[in-house]
Amino acid sequence: MPESVVLLHGFSATRRSWDRVVALLDRERYRPLPLDLPGHGEAGAVRPITFDGCIAHVLAGAPDRFSLCGYSLGGRTTVRMLVRGAMPGRAIVAGMGLDGIVHSGGRSAFFE
């Protein structure tokens, strides 16, 4: 059975930003599950967008066993999920750099 891989996009993007990655994945080995984070794409408008809301949304849409790949906002969500006890088989954090993860609270004005 293919490994489920939950794909989390960056701020102001949607699950469609993963289309090229999804097309390249070996479907016999991986089952891609791109999700729209709250306030993005088909997930609908939600204000304020919080990490707790993002985490709850991801866990509601993920199977029992999964790996996790997050880019930018999705990367920060991935780190927070790991800190709060999520146990994916594997996790990839991309597109933020250490400064973007460690000092994310001070960057909210930039994103607003």
Summary of the structure (lengths in Angstrom):
residues: 112
radius of gyration: 13.5
end to end distance: 41.7
largest distance: 43.6
contacts: 313
relative contact order: 0.19
helix: 44%
strand: 19%
